[in-house]
Amino acid sequence: MKLCAVQLASLKGEVSANLQRHLACIEQAAALGAELVVFPELSLTGYEPSVARQAAMPVSARQLDPLQAASDRLGITVAVGLPLPAPDGIRIGMPVFSPNAQRQVYAKRRLHADELPWFSAGDQALLLTLGEHCIAPAICYESMFMGHAAAAREHGADLYMVSVAKTAKGISEGHPHYMRVARELAMPVLLANCVGPADTFIGAGGSAAWDSKGHLLASLDDRSEGLIVLDTRQANAIALPLDPV
């Protein structure tokens, strides 16, 4: 099975423009044979806490219908980043669109201290069954705790799908951590990070894939948009540039 992580620069709060970029990326991922594509944390708005409340929308919003339509037409599962309204505030969400299926939602369950003034924590785990795989999503800060991945493994996950918005320091710490997750839990890790301005920092890229032994299979640089395509059957991955839009 092929899965794809997108390394993308998002425009602050520009959901419509970002959505069009997402659709182009989904087309490219599907043309490469991917059955799942994952984007960076809060990819539809950019990682911009200050605009999260006004940009938040439920997974059922009609503005998101083109993502469902692309999923249905191309036969690909799509995991994007979006602020989601909840009874207790705004959550850092990962809406998931699967072909001809009900939309699902995962929300970040462990927040960094900097996020607490802006967001509330999710309270539900999610496992995605796709072909022969059971995939556990993780969003940035929580993915840096081995217990998050270990709990997913105990519940049957065999692949860890990580969506982040990380600085250069965050990526320098993340790569060895995700290698350890892959090696100690014997499950591949697929990582999607942003590039370009985000909140008060610059997204540092480094999107990557590791096999179940912890070997780094492919990675992107710290500034270019691109794709990581992980082939779990062949235990290999490639890094590619995004097609021009």
URWO-V978885 format. One record per residue. N is the residue number from 1. RES is the residue in one letter. D_FIRST is the distance of its C-alpha to the first C-alpha in whole Angstrom. Layout:
# URWO-V978885
n = (N	N)
res = (RES	RES)
d_first = (D_FIRST	D_FIRST)
This chain:
# URWO-V978885
n = (1	2	3	4	5	6	7	8	9	10	11	12	13	14	15	16	17	18	19	20	21	22	23	24	25	26	27	28	29	30	31	32	33	34	35	36	37	38	39	40	41	42	43	44	45	46	47	48	49	50	51	52	53	54	55	56	57	58	59	60	61	62	63	64	65	66	67	68	69	70	71	72	73	74	75	76	77	78	79	80	81	82	83	84	85	86	87	88	89	90	91	92	93	94	95	96	97	98	99	100	101	102	103	104	105	106	107	108	109	110	111	112	113	114	115	116	117	118	119	120	121	122	123	124	125	126	127	128	129	130	131	132	133	134	135	136	137	138	139	140	141	142	143	144	145	146	147	148	149	150	151	152	153	154	155	156	157	158	159	160	161	162	163	164	165	166	167	168	169	170	171	172	173	174	175	176	177	178	179	180	181	182	183	184	185	186	187	188	189	190	191	192	193	194	195	196	197	198	199	200	201	202	203	204	205	206	207	208	209	210	211	212	213	214	215	216	217	218	219	220	221	222	223	224	225	226	227	228	229	230	231	232	233	234	235	236	237	238	239	240	241	242	243	244	245)
res = (M	K	L	C	A	V	Q	L	A	S	L	K	G	E	V	S	A	N	L	Q	R	H	L	A	C	I	E	Q	A	A	A	L	G	A	E	L	V	V	F	P	E	L	S	L	T	G	Y	E	P	S	V	A	R	Q	A	A	M	P	V	S	A	R	Q	L	D	P	L	Q	A	A	S	D	R	L	G	I	T	V	A	V	G	L	P	L	P	A	P	D	G	I	R	I	G	M	P	V	F	S	P	N	A	Q	R	Q	V	Y	A	K	R	R	L	H	A	D	E	L	P	W	F	S	A	G	D	Q	A	L	L	L	T	L	G	E	H	C	I	A	P	A	I	C	Y	E	S	M	F	M	G	H	A	A	A	A	R	E	H	G	A	D	L	Y	M	V	S	V	A	K	T	A	K	G	I	S	E	G	H	P	H	Y	M	R	V	A	R	E	L	A	M	P	V	L	L	A	N	C	V	G	P	A	D	T	F	I	G	A	G	G	S	A	A	W	D	S	K	G	H	L	L	A	S	L	D	D	R	S	E	G	L	I	V	L	D	T	R	Q	A	N	A	I	A	L	P	L	D	P	V)
d_first = (0	4	7	10	14	17	20	23	26	28	31	33	33	33	30	31	30	27	26	26	24	21	21	21	18	16	17	16	13	12	14	11	8	7	7	9	12	14	18	21	23	26	24	26	29	29	29	33	35	38	36	34	37	38	34	33	31	30	26	28	30	30	30	26	26	24	21	21	22	19	16	18	19	15	13	12	12	15	16	20	23	26	29	30	33	34	37	38	37	34	31	28	25	21	21	18	18	15	16	19	20	22	22	21	22	22	25	26	28	30	31	33	37	37	35	37	40	37	34	34	32	29	30	26	23	20	17	14	12	9	8	8	9	12	12	16	17	20	22	24	27	26	23	26	27	25	26	24	21	23	24	20	19	22	21	18	15	13	12	14	14	17	19	23	26	27	30	30	32	29	26	28	28	25	23	25	24	20	21	23	21	18	20	22	20	17	14	12	14	13	16	18	21	24	27	30	33	32	35	37	34	32	28	28	24	22	19	17	14	15	13	14	18	18	18	18	15	16	19	21	24	27	28	25	23	20	16	14	10	8	6	5	6	9	10	11	11	14	16	18	21	21	22	26	26)
